[in-house]
């Protein structure tokens, strides 16, 4: 029996972090939802229709005044879902990094403490 994991997404905790992602040659400005050394979740405003059967390649950067330098990542989109929160449509996407990345301790702590379950 397979059970679906609850998503731990806390965009308010990451409001100082800005994500720009390139998904299959389409560029998006996104909001960081959660992050670990092996992957991240980002949120797009509006409904974006990604083919769930496609192997979407993702490249991106995370910027913040709280970071000494931008974090660059590459990976595959492993899931996406459309959602509505506070009357606003959004698309949530999960990325698994090709290689584990080193994150600042403060960002790891934010990711571990993210508590809003969707």
Long-range contacts (C-beta under 8 A, 24 or more apart in sequence): 6-117, 6-118, 7-33, 7-34, 7-41, 7-92, 7-117, 7-118, 8-34, 8-114, 8-115, 8-116, 8-117, 9-33, 9-34, 9-41, 9-43, 9-92, 9-114, 9-116, 9-117, 9-118, 10-34, 10-110, 10-113, 10-114, 10-115, 10-116, 11-43, 11-116, 12-116, 13-110, 13-113, 13-114, 14-110, 16-64, 16-65, 16-66, 17-62, 17-63, 17-64, 17-66, 17-67, 17-107, 18-62, 18-63, 18-64, 19-60, 19-61, 19-62, 19-63, 20-60, 20-61, 20-63, 21-58, 21-59, 21-60, 21-95, 22-58, 22-59, 22-60, 23-50, 23-56, 23-57, 23-58, 23-77, 23-93, 24-54, 24-56, 24-57, 30-60, 30-93, 32-62, 33-92, 33-114, 34-111, 34-114, 35-62, 35-103, 35-107, 35-110, 35-111, 36-103, 36-108, 36-111, 37-97, 37-100, 37-101, 37-102, 37-103, 37-108, 38-96, 38-97, 38-100, 39-75, 39-78, 39-94, 39-95, 39-96, 39-97, 40-73, 40-94, 40-95, 40-97, 41-92, 41-93, 41-94, 41-95, 42-92, 42-93, 42-95, 43-90, 43-91, 43-92, 43-93, 44-90, 44-91, 44-92, 44-93, 45-88, 45-89, 45-90, 46-89, 46-90, 46-91, 47-82, 47-89, 47-90, 47-91, 48-80, 48-91, 50-77, 50-80, 50-91, 50-93, 52-80, 58-93, 58-95, 60-95, 66-106, 66-107, 67-104, 67-107, 68-104, 71-101, 71-103, 73-97, 73-101, 74-98, 74-99, 83-118, 85-118, 92-118
